[in-house]
């Protein structure tokens, strides 16, 4: 008969193995992803200095997601922020070239869609 300690140890081991398999599957699905035609058109429409070509080459699924959200300002800003800032604390981060492109793209997007202040901000300006 197994003790509670042995069962917990076995469950922890299975969880670790499952996490490893999940990461391998996630990487494999990322590697098999391809850019959509819509994403290619979106890339071509961006100014050359902010075109995330390394992102598209190395992480096509993420590039497709950004392109899909591009016209949804609040959602796109939130998604770009989530890519640039690790809120979960368990991500390894992007390669430097991709991280640089994401920062440039986020900055460009902020220039296209500046945050609008609330009505209360206008009241504060009158003071």
C-alpha angles and dihedrals in degrees: 000000000000121000123232088252091055092048092050090048091051092048091049090051091050091049091052091049090048091051091051092049090048092052091049091049091046091051092046093051090047091051091050094049118107132199115262121231088248091056091049090053091047091052092049090052094055122091109264093242092062100034106126098217096153090050090051092048098043102029108024093162091060092045088052090051093051091048091049092052097040094104094044098079101191094041093045093049090049092048094047089048091051089054094049099041121046105221094169095055095219104086123109094214134232127291111271095256092053093044090052091050092049092051092049091047092049091049091049091049091051089054091050092047111027116192111262115222123230124257088261090064089061090052090053090052091056093059 
